[in-house]
Amino acid sequence: MKFIMISGASGELSQFLNLAPMLGADAVLQKPFAPNDLLELIETLCSDKASRATAIG
């Protein structure tokens, strides 16, 4: 199962997004993001080629 961390944090709190991979997240999206960004990320994570996705946002 893949894990996507989605956060609306900003400012100093956004630094916690850097911890997401250490907590097991395969990818990170920071709000606001376009719905297509989420769909593209899901497709990437579900593809056979994906081992770890990079953050978008």
PDB file of N, CA, C and O in Angstrom:
ATOM      1  N   MET A   1       0.848  -1.173   0.000  1.00  0.00           N
ATOM      2  CA  MET A   1       0.000   0.000   0.000  1.00  0.00           C
ATOM      3  C   MET A   1       0.896   1.239   0.000  1.00  0.00           C
ATOM      4  O   MET A   1       1.884   1.307   0.730  1.00  0.00           O
ATOM      5  N   LYS A   2       0.541   2.190  -0.811  1.00  0.00           N
ATOM      6  CA  LYS A   2       1.282   3.445  -0.901  1.00  0.00           C
ATOM      7  C   LYS A   2       0.644   4.480   0.017  1.00  0.00           C
ATOM      8  O   LYS A   2      -0.557   4.442   0.284  1.00  0.00           O
ATOM      9  N   PHE A   3       1.473   5.404   0.492  1.00  0.00           N
ATOM     10  CA  PHE A   3       1.044   6.411   1.456  1.00  0.00           C
ATOM     11  C   PHE A   3       1.408   7.787   0.918  1.00  0.00           C
ATOM     12  O   PHE A   3       2.579   8.075   0.672  1.00  0.00           O
ATOM     13  N   ILE A   4       0.388   8.647   0.736  1.00  0.00           N
ATOM     14  CA  ILE A   4       0.589  10.023   0.291  1.00  0.00           C
ATOM     15  C   ILE A   4       0.238  10.942   1.448  1.00  0.00           C
ATOM     16  O   ILE A   4      -0.880  10.898   1.962  1.00  0.00           O
ATOM     17  N   MET A   5       1.183  11.770   1.859  1.00  0.00           N
ATOM     18  CA  MET A   5       0.925  12.751   2.909  1.00  0.00           C
ATOM     19  C   MET A   5       0.441  14.030   2.246  1.00  0.00           C
ATOM     20  O   MET A   5       1.091  14.557   1.343  1.00  0.00           O
ATOM     21  N   ILE A   6      -0.705  14.527   2.701  1.00  0.00           N
ATOM     22  CA  ILE A   6      -1.275  15.772   2.193  1.00  0.00           C
ATOM     23  C   ILE A   6      -1.361  16.736   3.360  1.00  0.00           C
ATOM     24  O   ILE A   6      -1.895  16.397   4.416  1.00  0.00           O
ATOM     25  N   SER A   7      -0.830  17.948   3.169  1.00  0.00           N
ATOM     26  CA  SER A   7      -0.793  18.901   4.262  1.00  0.00           C
ATOM     27  C   SER A   7      -1.179  20.290   3.785  1.00  0.00           C
ATOM     28  O   SER A   7      -0.894  20.681   2.653  1.00  0.00           O
ATOM     29  N   GLY A   8      -1.822  21.012   4.657  1.00  0.00           N
ATOM     30  CA  GLY A   8      -2.135  22.409   4.420  1.00  0.00           C
ATOM     31  C   GLY A   8      -1.224  23.314   5.224  1.00  0.00           C
ATOM     32  O   GLY A   8      -1.455  24.520   5.313  1.00  0.00           O
ATOM     33  N   ALA A   9      -0.182  22.728   5.814  1.00  0.00           N
ATOM     34  CA  ALA A   9       0.740  23.488   6.653  1.00  0.00           C
ATOM     35  C   ALA A   9       1.480  24.528   5.828  1.00  0.00           C
ATOM     36  O   ALA A   9       1.770  24.322   4.650  1.00  0.00           O
ATOM     37  N   SER A  10       1.777  25.645   6.471  1.00  0.00           N
ATOM     38  CA  SER A  10       2.560  26.684   5.808  1.00  0.00           C
ATOM     39  C   SER A  10       3.540  27.268   6.817  1.00  0.00           C
ATOM     40  O   SER A  10       3.463  26.995   8.014  1.00  0.00           O
ATOM     41  N   GLY A  11       4.443  28.064   6.315  1.00  0.00           N
ATOM     42  CA  GLY A  11       5.432  28.674   7.190  1.00  0.00           C
ATOM     43  C   GLY A  11       6.331  27.632   7.833  1.00  0.00           C
ATOM     44  O   GLY A  11       6.771  26.690   7.173  1.00  0.00           O
ATOM     45  N   GLU A  12       6.604  27.801   9.118  1.00  0.00           N
ATOM     46  CA  GLU A  12       7.493  26.892   9.837  1.00  0.00           C
ATOM     47  C   GLU A  12       6.947  25.473   9.886  1.00  0.00           C
ATOM     48  O   GLU A  12       7.721  24.516   9.880  1.00  0.00           O
ATOM     49  N   LEU A  13       5.631  25.319   9.933  1.00  0.00           N
ATOM     50  CA  LEU A  13       5.046  23.980   9.997  1.00  0.00           C
ATOM     51  C   LEU A  13       5.306  23.172   8.738  1.00  0.00           C
ATOM     52  O   LEU A  13       5.311  21.942   8.782  1.00  0.00           O
ATOM     53  N   SER A  14       5.523  23.849   7.612  1.00  0.00           N
ATOM     54  CA  SER A  14       5.763  23.120   6.369  1.00  0.00           C
ATOM     55  C   SER A  14       7.072  22.344   6.413  1.00  0.00           C
ATOM     56  O   SER A  14       7.275  21.442   5.600  1.00  0.00           O
ATOM     57  N   GLN A  15       7.963  22.672   7.340  1.00  0.00           N
ATOM     58  CA  GLN A  15       9.216  21.929   7.489  1.00  0.00           C
ATOM     59  C   GLN A  15       8.954  20.480   7.875  1.00  0.00           C
ATOM     60  O   GLN A  15       9.779  19.609   7.598  1.00  0.00           O
ATOM     61  N   PHE A  16       7.827  20.214   8.506  1.00  0.00           N
ATOM     62  CA  PHE A  16       7.494  18.848   8.893  1.00  0.00           C
ATOM     63  C   PHE A  16       7.249  17.960   7.677  1.00  0.00           C
ATOM     64  O   PHE A  16       7.341  16.736   7.770  1.00  0.00           O
ATOM     65  N   LEU A  17       6.937  18.574   6.542  1.00  0.00           N
ATOM     66  CA  LEU A  17       6.747  17.793   5.321  1.00  0.00           C
ATOM     67  C   LEU A  17       8.034  17.078   4.922  1.00  0.00           C
ATOM     68  O   LEU A  17       7.989  16.030   4.279  1.00  0.00           O
ATOM     69  N   ASN A  18       9.181  17.640   5.301  1.00  0.00           N
ATOM     70  CA  ASN A  18      10.458  16.997   5.005  1.00  0.00           C
ATOM     71  C   ASN A  18      10.613  15.686   5.768  1.00  0.00           C
ATOM     72  O   ASN A  18      11.397  14.826   5.366  1.00  0.00           O
ATOM     73  N   LEU A  19       9.878  15.527   6.858  1.00  0.00           N
ATOM     74  CA  LEU A  19       9.946  14.299   7.651  1.00  0.00           C
ATOM     75  C   LEU A  19       9.072  13.191   7.082  1.00  0.00           C
ATOM     76  O   LEU A  19       9.209  12.033   7.475  1.00  0.00           O
ATOM     77  N   ALA A  20       8.191  13.526   6.179  1.00  0.00           N
ATOM     78  CA  ALA A  20       7.227  12.554   5.654  1.00  0.00           C
ATOM     79  C   ALA A  20       7.880  11.277   5.135  1.00  0.00           C
ATOM     80  O   ALA A  20       7.402  10.190   5.460  1.00  0.00           O
ATOM     81  N   PRO A  21       8.955  11.356   4.340  1.00  0.00           N
ATOM     82  CA  PRO A  21       9.576  10.108   3.874  1.00  0.00           C
ATOM     83  C   PRO A  21      10.110   9.249   5.026  1.00  0.00           C
ATOM     84  O   PRO A  21      10.046   8.022   4.966  1.00  0.00           O
ATOM     85  N   MET A  22      10.629   9.887   6.060  1.00  0.00           N
ATOM     86  CA  MET A  22      11.125   9.128   7.212  1.00  0.00           C
ATOM     87  C   MET A  22       9.987   8.456   7.975  1.00  0.00           C
ATOM     88  O   MET A  22      10.201   7.474   8.687  1.00  0.00           O
ATOM     89  N   LEU A  23       8.782   8.990   7.821  1.00  0.00           N
ATOM     90  CA  LEU A  23       7.611   8.423   8.485  1.00  0.00           C
ATOM     91  C   LEU A  23       6.882   7.421   7.598  1.00  0.00           C
ATOM     92  O   LEU A  23       5.836   6.892   7.973  1.00  0.00           O
ATOM     93  N   GLY A  24       7.444   7.166   6.418  1.00  0.00           N
ATOM     94  CA  GLY A  24       6.886   6.149   5.539  1.00  0.00           C
ATOM     95  C   GLY A  24       6.100   6.651   4.353  1.00  0.00           C
ATOM     96  O   GLY A  24       5.576   5.851   3.578  1.00  0.00           O
ATOM     97  N   ALA A  25       6.006   7.959   4.191  1.00  0.00           N
ATOM     98  CA  ALA A  25       5.254   8.493   3.052  1.00  0.00           C
ATOM     99  C   ALA A  25       6.005   8.231   1.753  1.00  0.00           C
ATOM    100  O   ALA A  25       7.219   8.419   1.673  1.00  0.00           O
ATOM    101  N   ASP A  26       5.275   7.801   0.752  1.00  0.00           N
ATOM    102  CA  ASP A  26       5.852   7.587  -0.569  1.00  0.00           C
ATOM    103  C   ASP A  26       5.880   8.879  -1.371  1.00  0.00           C
ATOM    104  O   ASP A  26       6.648   9.012  -2.324  1.00  0.00           O
ATOM    105  N   ALA A  27       5.037   9.830  -0.981  1.00  0.00           N
ATOM    106  CA  ALA A  27       4.960  11.112  -1.678  1.00  0.00           C
ATOM    107  C   ALA A  27       4.301  12.134  -0.761  1.00  0.00           C
ATOM    108  O   ALA A  27       3.643  11.786   0.219  1.00  0.00           O
ATOM    109  N   VAL A  28       4.495  13.402  -1.106  1.00  0.00           N
ATOM    110  CA  VAL A  28       3.946  14.503  -0.320  1.00  0.00           C
ATOM    111  C   VAL A  28       3.286  15.495  -1.268  1.00  0.00           C
ATOM    112  O   VAL A  28       3.848  15.845  -2.306  1.00  0.00           O
ATOM    113  N   LEU A  29       2.095  15.944  -0.904  1.00  0.00           N
ATOM    114  CA  LEU A  29       1.421  17.032  -1.616  1.00  0.00           C
ATOM    115  C   LEU A  29       1.104  18.117  -0.601  1.00  0.00           C
ATOM    116  O   LEU A  29       0.551  17.847   0.465  1.00  0.00           O
ATOM    117  N   GLN A  30       1.461  19.341  -0.945  1.00  0.00           N
ATOM    118  CA  GLN A  30       1.146  20.464  -0.077  1.00  0.00           C
ATOM    119  C   GLN A  30       0.020  21.265  -0.707  1.00  0.00           C
ATOM    120  O   GLN A  30       0.074  21.605  -1.889  1.00  0.00           O
ATOM    121  N   LYS A  31      -1.000  21.564   0.087  1.00  0.00           N
ATOM    122  CA  LYS A  31      -2.132  22.355  -0.394  1.00  0.00           C
ATOM    123  C   LYS A  31      -1.687  23.787  -0.621  1.00  0.00           C
ATOM    124  O   LYS A  31      -0.810  24.263   0.100  1.00  0.00           O
ATOM    125  N   PRO A  32      -2.236  24.477  -1.566  1.00  0.00           N
ATOM    126  CA  PRO A  32      -3.214  23.994  -2.537  1.00  0.00           C
ATOM    127  C   PRO A  32      -2.513  23.254  -3.681  1.00  0.00           C
ATOM    128  O   PRO A  32      -1.381  23.574  -4.043  1.00  0.00           O
ATOM    129  N   PHE A  33      -3.190  22.282  -4.227  1.00  0.00           N
ATOM    130  CA  PHE A  33      -2.699  21.570  -5.399  1.00  0.00           C
ATOM    131  C   PHE A  33      -3.878  21.297  -6.312  1.00  0.00           C
ATOM    132  O   PHE A  33      -5.027  21.252  -5.873  1.00  0.00           O
ATOM    133  N   ALA A  34      -3.580  21.117  -7.577  1.00  0.00           N
ATOM    134  CA  ALA A  34      -4.624  20.844  -8.568  1.00  0.00           C
ATOM    135  C   ALA A  34      -5.045  19.384  -8.472  1.00  0.00           C
ATOM    136  O   ALA A  34      -4.209  18.521  -8.203  1.00  0.00           O
ATOM    137  N   PRO A  35      -6.312  19.093  -8.684  1.00  0.00           N
ATOM    138  CA  PRO A  35      -6.769  17.698  -8.662  1.00  0.00           C
ATOM    139  C   PRO A  35      -5.956  16.804  -9.598  1.00  0.00           C
ATOM    140  O   PRO A  35      -5.711  15.637  -9.294  1.00  0.00           O
ATOM    141  N   ASN A  36      -5.540  17.357 -10.734  1.00  0.00           N
ATOM    142  CA  ASN A  36      -4.731  16.569 -11.665  1.00  0.00           C
ATOM    143  C   ASN A  36      -3.383  16.185 -11.072  1.00  0.00           C
ATOM    144  O   ASN A  36      -2.833  15.138 -11.413  1.00  0.00           O
ATOM    145  N   ASP A  37      -2.839  17.029 -10.180  1.00  0.00           N
ATOM    146  CA  ASP A  37      -1.583  16.685  -9.508  1.00  0.00           C
ATOM    147  C   ASP A  37      -1.754  15.421  -8.675  1.00  0.00           C
ATOM    148  O   ASP A  37      -0.886  14.548  -8.678  1.00  0.00           O
ATOM    149  N   LEU A  38      -2.863  15.325  -7.968  1.00  0.00           N
ATOM    150  CA  LEU A  38      -3.134  14.143  -7.149  1.00  0.00           C
ATOM    151  C   LEU A  38      -3.325  12.911  -8.027  1.00  0.00           C
ATOM    152  O   LEU A  38      -2.780  11.846  -7.737  1.00  0.00           O
ATOM    153  N   LEU A  39      -4.095  13.056  -9.092  1.00  0.00           N
ATOM    154  CA  LEU A  39      -4.317  11.920  -9.991  1.00  0.00           C
ATOM    155  C   LEU A  39      -3.015  11.441 -10.623  1.00  0.00           C
ATOM    156  O   LEU A  39      -2.773  10.239 -10.724  1.00  0.00           O
ATOM    157  N   GLU A  40      -2.187  12.378 -11.045  1.00  0.00           N
ATOM    158  CA  GLU A  40      -0.899  12.023 -11.648  1.00  0.00           C
ATOM    159  C   GLU A  40      -0.008  11.304 -10.639  1.00  0.00           C
ATOM    160  O   GLU A  40       0.666  10.331 -10.979  1.00  0.00           O
ATOM    161  N   LEU A  41      -0.009  11.782  -9.413  1.00  0.00           N
ATOM    162  CA  LEU A  41       0.795  11.159  -8.367  1.00  0.00           C
ATOM    163  C   LEU A  41       0.312   9.743  -8.071  1.00  0.00           C
ATOM    164  O   LEU A  41       1.122   8.832  -7.901  1.00  0.00           O
ATOM    165  N   ILE A  42      -0.991   9.557  -8.009  1.00  0.00           N
ATOM    166  CA  ILE A  42      -1.551   8.219  -7.776  1.00  0.00           C
ATOM    167  C   ILE A  42      -1.166   7.281  -8.913  1.00  0.00           C
ATOM    168  O   ILE A  42      -0.775   6.139  -8.674  1.00  0.00           O
ATOM    169  N   GLU A  43      -1.275   7.759 -10.143  1.00  0.00           N
ATOM    170  CA  GLU A  43      -0.893   6.935 -11.293  1.00  0.00           C
ATOM    171  C   GLU A  43       0.586   6.558 -11.228  1.00  0.00           C
ATOM    172  O   GLU A  43       0.955   5.422 -11.525  1.00  0.00           O
ATOM    173  N   THR A  44       1.426   7.508 -10.839  1.00  0.00           N
ATOM    174  CA  THR A  44       2.860   7.243 -10.724  1.00  0.00           C
ATOM    175  C   THR A  44       3.137   6.199  -9.654  1.00  0.00           C
ATOM    176  O   THR A  44       3.917   5.273  -9.871  1.00  0.00           O
ATOM    177  N   LEU A  45       2.500   6.349  -8.506  1.00  0.00           N
ATOM    178  CA  LEU A  45       2.722   5.412  -7.407  1.00  0.00           C
ATOM    179  C   LEU A  45       2.207   4.017  -7.731  1.00  0.00           C
ATOM    180  O   LEU A  45       2.762   3.020  -7.268  1.00  0.00           O
ATOM    181  N   CYS A  46       1.157   3.951  -8.517  1.00  0.00           N
ATOM    182  CA  CYS A  46       0.570   2.651  -8.850  1.00  0.00           C
ATOM    183  C   CYS A  46       1.251   1.975 -10.037  1.00  0.00           C
ATOM    184  O   CYS A  46       1.019   0.795 -10.297  1.00  0.00           O
ATOM    185  N   SER A  47       2.081   2.712 -10.749  1.00  0.00           N
ATOM    186  CA  SER A  47       2.749   2.123 -11.912  1.00  0.00           C
ATOM    187  C   SER A  47       3.856   1.180 -11.462  1.00  0.00           C
ATOM    188  O   SER A  47       4.352   1.280 -10.340  1.00  0.00           O
ATOM    189  N   ASP A  48       4.229   0.284 -12.326  1.00  0.00           N
ATOM    190  CA  ASP A  48       5.291  -0.675 -12.033  1.00  0.00           C
ATOM    191  C   ASP A  48       6.649  -0.004 -11.909  1.00  0.00           C
ATOM    192  O   ASP A  48       7.552  -0.543 -11.269  1.00  0.00           O
ATOM    193  N   LYS A  49       6.802   1.161 -12.512  1.00  0.00           N
ATOM    194  CA  LYS A  49       8.087   1.857 -12.533  1.00  0.00           C
ATOM    195  C   LYS A  49       8.379   2.598 -11.231  1.00  0.00           C
ATOM    196  O   LYS A  49       9.537   2.907 -10.949  1.00  0.00           O
ATOM    197  N   ALA A  50       7.362   2.885 -10.442  1.00  0.00           N
ATOM    198  CA  ALA A  50       7.532   3.743  -9.269  1.00  0.00           C
ATOM    199  C   ALA A  50       8.086   2.968  -8.090  1.00  0.00           C
ATOM    200  O   ALA A  50       7.526   1.952  -7.677  1.00  0.00           O
ATOM    201  N   SER A  51       9.183   3.453  -7.558  1.00  0.00           N
ATOM    202  CA  SER A  51       9.663   2.913  -6.298  1.00  0.00           C
ATOM    203  C   SER A  51       9.411   3.935  -5.200  1.00  0.00           C
ATOM    204  O   SER A  51       8.963   3.581  -4.110  1.00  0.00           O
ATOM    205  N   ARG A  52       9.701   5.212  -5.487  1.00  0.00           N
ATOM    206  CA  ARG A  52       9.355   6.315  -4.605  1.00  0.00           C
ATOM    207  C   ARG A  52       9.080   7.521  -5.487  1.00  0.00           C
ATOM    208  O   ARG A  52       9.837   7.791  -6.420  1.00  0.00           O
ATOM    209  N   ALA A  53       8.024   8.238  -5.209  1.00  0.00           N
ATOM    210  CA  ALA A  53       7.671   9.420  -5.992  1.00  0.00           C
ATOM    211  C   ALA A  53       8.270  10.648  -5.328  1.00  0.00           C
ATOM    212  O   ALA A  53       8.511  10.663  -4.121  1.00  0.00           O
ATOM    213  N   THR A  54       8.504  11.661  -6.119  1.00  0.00           N
ATOM    214  CA  THR A  54       8.988  12.913  -5.572  1.00  0.00           C
ATOM    215  C   THR A  54       7.806  13.785  -5.198  1.00  0.00           C
ATOM    216  O   THR A  54       6.684  13.575  -5.658  1.00  0.00           O
ATOM    217  N   ALA A  55       8.076  14.751  -4.367  1.00  0.00           N
ATOM    218  CA  ALA A  55       7.010  15.632  -3.902  1.00  0.00           C
ATOM    219  C   ALA A  55       6.570  16.573  -5.004  1.00  0.00           C
ATOM    220  O   ALA A  55       7.370  17.000  -5.836  1.00  0.00           O
ATOM    221  N   ILE A  56       5.310  16.882  -4.995  1.00  0.00           N
ATOM    222  CA  ILE A  56       4.734  17.864  -5.900  1.00  0.00           C
ATOM    223  C   ILE A  56       4.145  18.960  -5.032  1.00  0.00           C
ATOM    224  O   ILE A  56       3.472  18.672  -4.041  1.00  0.00           O
ATOM    225  N   GLY A  57       4.388  20.208  -5.390  1.00  0.00           N
ATOM    226  CA  GLY A  57       3.756  21.277  -4.636  1.00  0.00           C
ATOM    227  C   GLY A  57       4.669  22.284  -4.153  1.00  0.00           C
ATOM    228  O   GLY A  57       4.246  23.239  -3.501  1.00  0.00           O
TER     229      GLY A  57
END
